[in-house]
Amino acid sequence: MTGLFDVHYRVKEIRSKQTPLAKLNLVIDWEIFRPILEASFTKEPKGLGGRPSFDKILMFKITILQRYYNLSDEQTEFQIKDRFSFMDFLGLSLGDKVPDEKTIWVFKENISKNGLSQKLFLLFDSALLSNGIIAKEGSIVDASFVDVPRQRNKRDENADIKQGAIPLEFAKLDKNGKQSILAQKDCDARWATKNHERHFGYKNHVNADKSTKIITRYSVTSAAPHDSTELTRIVDDNDKALYADSAYRSKGIEGYLASIGCESFVHEKGYRNNPLTDTQKESNSNKSKIRARVEHIFGFMTNSMNKGLELKAIGKQRIESLVGLLNLTYNLFRYEQLVRLQRARAMPSEGSKSKGDVRI
């Protein structure tokens, strides 16, 4: 038989275990996101009555929870109802109403259509910068594939898609006057091969602070373009030094970095008739000790975020939005890690807060 305080004791026990979500709540002031969310979602009432909408911060935290665990909308609704740790993170009790999967989907669609994920990402990035968390002493750039469900198209349909055209079969209207086939086809994603592995989808290009491994800028392309094509979009004169692998080495990029006053620590390339010297190899090895830190970011997204770089969405607009939320979610959890590291290193006698011990 369930006792009067059984739920209270169970939640207290869960909180004592300090789940990742509970740790996040301790260091993040979620209210900083409210102005952007309220300004974009507030609508004039059409009439009297009607069910009040869910709190915007609640819905936003659901999207963060969803990205951290890489859950579908249906599973997100179920897991919130099923798990005390999820309810505690969201500030819900057993008697509270939980947004259903359709409500979650609509909220994410609005984020996508209003371009909010990048605004929210930049807001948190600005908060970290103003609090001295990001030192801007050096940057690392890299890209990772974002895989989406693979399409099974005919050869002529793929040829049309590569040319930027929509196949006629996709554009046909169904009996309800809707393009139901096109709604299920991703005409923006592309195939790419790397290390003998085939990928279908997009790329997440990131610029990360070398000291904290916080993502400071990002861009999204299909999987086809070379990694280096997005460098000028994510690197500017705020970057004082840049670390990157040899894929980013070219005269054009070196000239661009020099023009913005950014010192280049990009790996040098060896060629068939002009191999790297021992000095260049040693230089590359030293650069790798810093450049390799960007791999920790994608490793966290793949492992801790339950294959977070595998998204089930169609179209570049939705993927851009989800990647923005993915990068923001990573930054939130990375900041929480930095706070814990600062606390662990601080001597008890110091008394004052460390630089990273700030609720943002």
C-alpha positions in Angstrom: 0.0 0.0 0.0 1.3 3.5 -0.9 1.9 5.7 2.1 1.2 9.4 2.4 4.9 10.4 2.1 6.2 7.6 -0.1 6.5 9.8 -3.2 8.2 12.5 -1.2 10.8 10.1 0.1 11.3 8.6 -3.3 12.0 12.0 -4.9 14.3 12.9 -2.0 16.3 9.7 -2.6 16.6 10.5 -6.3 17.8 14.0 -5.6 20.4 12.7 -3.2 21.9 10.7 -6.1 22.5 13.9 -8.1 21.4 12.8 -11.6 22.8 14.8 -14.5 19.5 16.7 -14.8 19.5 17.6 -11.1 23.1 18.9 -11.4 22.1 21.0 -14.3 19.3 22.6 -12.4 21.8 23.7 -9.7 23.9 25.8 -12.0 21.5 27.0 -14.8 19.2 30.0 -14.3 16.6 28.9 -16.9 14.8 32.3 -16.6 17.5 33.9 -18.8 15.8 32.2 -21.8 12.3 33.4 -21.0 12.4 36.8 -22.8 13.3 35.2 -26.2 10.8 32.4 -25.7 7.9 34.7 -24.6 8.5 37.2 -27.3 8.4 34.5 -30.0 5.5 32.4 -28.7 3.1 34.9 -27.2 -0.1 35.3 -29.3 -3.1 37.4 -28.9 -6.1 35.4 -27.6 -8.7 34.7 -30.2 -11.6 34.8 -27.7 -12.6 34.0 -24.2 -11.9 30.6 -22.6 -9.6 27.9 -24.0 -7.0 25.9 -22.2 -4.0 27.9 -21.1 -0.7 27.1 -22.8 2.1 25.4 -21.0 4.9 27.5 -19.5 7.5 28.3 -22.1 10.4 27.5 -19.8 8.8 24.1 -19.1 8.6 23.4 -22.8 12.1 24.6 -23.4 13.5 22.3 -20.7 11.6 19.4 -22.3 13.5 20.1 -25.6 16.8 20.1 -23.7 15.8 16.8 -21.9 14.8 15.4 -25.3 18.2 16.3 -26.9 20.2 15.0 -24.0 18.6 11.6 -24.1 17.8 11.7 -27.9 14.2 10.7 -27.4 11.3 10.8 -29.8 8.3 13.0 -29.0 6.3 9.9 -28.0 9.0 8.6 -25.8 9.6 12.0 -24.3 6.0 12.2 -23.1 6.0 8.7 -21.7 9.4 9.1 -20.0 8.3 12.3 -18.3 5.3 10.5 -16.9 7.3 7.4 -16.0 10.5 8.9 -14.4 10.6 10.9 -11.2 14.0 12.4 -12.2 12.4 13.8 -15.3 9.5 15.3 -13.4 11.8 16.7 -10.8 14.0 18.4 -13.5 10.9 20.0 -15.0 9.3 21.0 -11.6 6.3 18.7 -12.1 4.5 16.6 -9.6 2.4 13.5 -10.1 -0.8 15.5 -10.3 0.5 18.0 -12.9 -0.5 17.7 -16.6 2.3 16.6 -18.9 2.5 18.0 -22.4 1.6 15.3 -25.0 3.8 14.4 -27.9 1.8 16.6 -30.3 2.3 19.7 -28.1 6.1 18.9 -27.9 6.2 18.6 -31.7 4.4 21.9 -32.2 6.8 23.7 -29.8 9.8 22.4 -31.7 8.3 23.4 -35.0 7.8 26.9 -33.7 11.4 27.0 -32.6 12.5 25.9 -36.0 10.2 28.3 -38.0 11.2 31.2 -35.8 14.9 30.4 -35.9 15.1 30.4 -32.1 17.6 27.7 -31.5 20.5 29.8 -32.7 19.2 32.8 -30.7 19.0 30.7 -27.5 22.5 29.3 -28.2 24.0 32.7 -28.7 22.2 34.0 -25.5 23.9 31.3 -23.4 27.2 31.8 -25.1 27.0 35.5 -24.4 26.3 34.8 -20.7 29.3 32.5 -20.5 31.5 35.2 -22.2 30.3 38.0 -19.9 31.0 35.9 -16.8 34.5 35.1 -17.9 33.9 31.4 -18.5 35.1 31.7 -22.1 38.5 33.2 -22.3 38.9 33.4 -26.1 42.6 32.6 -25.9 42.3 30.1 -28.7 39.7 28.2 -30.8 39.4 24.7 -32.4 37.3 23.9 -35.4 36.0 20.6 -36.7 32.9 19.0 -38.2 31.0 15.8 -37.6 28.3 14.0 -39.6 24.7 14.3 -38.4 23.1 11.1 -39.7 19.4 11.1 -40.6 17.1 8.2 -41.8 18.4 7.0 -45.2 16.2 7.5 -48.2 15.3 4.8 -50.7 14.9 6.7 -54.0 15.1 5.7 -57.6 18.2 6.6 -59.6 16.5 9.3 -61.6 15.0 10.7 -58.5 18.4 11.0 -56.9 19.8 12.6 -60.0 17.0 15.3 -59.8 17.8 15.9 -56.1 21.5 16.4 -56.8 20.6 19.0 -59.3 18.5 20.8 -56.6 15.2 19.8 -58.2 12.2 18.0 -56.6 11.3 14.8 -58.4 7.9 15.0 -60.0 6.8 11.8 -58.2 7.5 13.6 -54.8 5.4 16.6 -55.8 2.3 14.7 -56.6 -0.8 15.6 -54.6 -2.7 12.9 -52.7 -6.5 12.7 -52.5 -6.5 15.3 -49.7 -4.6 17.8 -51.9 -1.3 17.4 -49.9 2.2 16.4 -51.0 2.3 13.4 -48.7 5.3 11.8 -50.5 7.4 15.0 -50.3 6.6 15.3 -46.6 8.5 12.0 -46.1 11.4 12.8 -48.4 14.6 14.7 -47.4 15.7 16.5 -50.5 18.4 18.6 -48.5 20.4 15.7 -47.1 23.3 14.3 -49.1 25.6 11.2 -49.1 29.2 11.3 -48.1 32.0 8.8 -47.5 34.7 9.1 -44.9 37.1 6.3 -43.8 35.2 3.9 -45.9 32.0 4.7 -44.0 28.9 6.0 -45.8 26.9 8.7 -44.2 23.6 10.3 -45.2 22.5 13.6 -43.8 24.3 16.7 -42.7 27.3 18.2 -40.9 27.7 20.0 -37.7 30.6 22.5 -38.1 31.7 23.9 -34.7 34.1 26.4 -33.3 35.0 25.6 -29.7 37.0 27.4 -27.1 40.2 25.5 -26.6 40.4 26.0 -22.8 36.8 25.1 -21.8 35.6 23.0 -24.9 32.5 25.2 -25.0 31.1 25.6 -28.5 31.1 29.3 -29.4 29.8 29.1 -33.0 28.4 26.6 -35.4 26.9 26.1 -38.8 25.0 23.3 -40.5 25.4 22.0 -44.1 24.5 18.8 -45.9 27.0 16.0 -45.6 28.6 16.7 -49.0 30.6 19.9 -48.6 34.2 19.7 -47.4 34.8 20.6 -43.8 36.8 23.6 -44.6 34.1 25.3 -46.6 32.4 26.7 -43.5 35.5 28.1 -41.8 34.9 31.7 -42.7 31.3 31.5 -41.3 32.4 30.2 -37.9 35.8 32.0 -37.5 36.2 35.7 -37.3 38.5 38.4 -35.7 37.4 37.4 -32.2 39.5 34.3 -32.6 43.1 34.9 -31.7 44.5 31.5 -32.5 43.1 28.6 -34.4 43.7 24.9 -34.1 42.5 22.5 -36.8 43.5 19.3 -38.6 45.1 19.3 -42.1 41.7 19.3 -43.9 41.6 23.0 -43.1 45.1 23.7 -44.5 45.1 25.8 -47.7 46.5 29.1 -49.0 43.1 30.6 -49.0 42.4 29.7 -45.4 45.9 30.8 -44.3 45.4 34.1 -46.0 42.0 34.6 -44.4 43.3 33.9 -40.9 46.2 36.4 -41.5 43.7 39.0 -42.6 41.7 38.8 -39.4 44.7 38.6 -37.2 44.2 35.0 -36.1 47.4 33.0 -35.5 47.3 29.7 -37.4 48.0 26.4 -35.7 46.4 24.4 -38.4 48.2 21.1 -39.1 50.5 21.1 -42.1 50.0 18.7 -45.0 52.4 16.3 -46.6 52.3 15.5 -50.3 53.6 12.7 -52.5 56.7 14.5 -53.7 56.9 16.8 -50.6 56.5 14.8 -47.4 56.5 16.4 -44.0 59.8 17.0 -42.4 60.6 15.7 -38.9 60.2 19.3 -37.6 56.7 19.6 -39.2 55.7 16.2 -37.8 56.8 17.3 -34.3 54.9 20.6 -34.8 51.7 18.7 -35.8 52.1 16.4 -32.8 52.2 19.3 -30.5 49.2 20.9 -32.1 47.3 17.7 -31.8 47.4 17.8 -28.0 45.1 20.8 -28.2 43.2 20.1 -31.5 42.1 16.7 -30.2 40.1 18.3 -27.5 37.3 19.0 -30.1 36.9 15.2 -30.4 35.7 15.2 -26.8 32.7 17.3 -27.8 31.5 14.9 -30.5 32.3 12.0 -28.2 30.0 13.4 -25.5 27.3 13.9 -28.1 27.6 10.3 -29.3 28.0 8.5 -26.0 26.6 10.6 -23.1 23.8 12.0 -25.3 22.7 8.6 -26.6 23.9 8.9 -30.2 22.9 12.6 -30.3 24.3 13.1 -33.7 21.7 10.7 -35.2 18.5 12.8 -35.7 15.1 11.7 -37.0 13.9 14.8 -38.8 13.3 15.8 -42.4 14.7 18.9 -44.1 17.6 21.3 -43.5 15.4 23.8 -41.5 14.4 21.2 -38.9 17.9 19.8 -38.7 19.5 23.2 -38.3 17.1 23.8 -35.4 17.8 20.5 -33.7 21.6 20.8 -34.2 21.3 24.3 -32.5 19.5 22.7 -29.6 22.0 19.8 -29.6 25.0 22.2 -29.4 23.2 24.3 -26.7 22.4 21.2 -24.7 26.1 20.1 -24.9 27.2 23.6 -23.7 24.8 23.5 -20.7 26.1 20.2 -19.5 29.7 21.2 -20.3 29.3 24.3 -18.2 28.0 22.1 -15.3 31.1 20.0 -15.6 33.3 23.1 -15.5 31.6 24.2 -12.3 32.2 20.9 -10.6 35.8 20.8 -11.7 36.3 24.3 -10.4 34.7 23.4 -7.0 36.8 20.2 -6.8 40.1 22.2 -7.4 39.2 25.0 -5.0 40.8 24.8 -1.6 38.3 25.0 1.3 40.3 27.8 2.9 39.8 30.1 -0.1 36.3 30.8 1.0 35.3 32.8 -2.1 33.6 31.4 -5.2 35.8 30.3 -8.1 35.4 31.9 -11.5 33.3 29.0 -12.8 31.1 28.8 -9.8 28.4 31.1 -11.2 24.7 30.3 -11.7 23.9 31.3 -15.3 
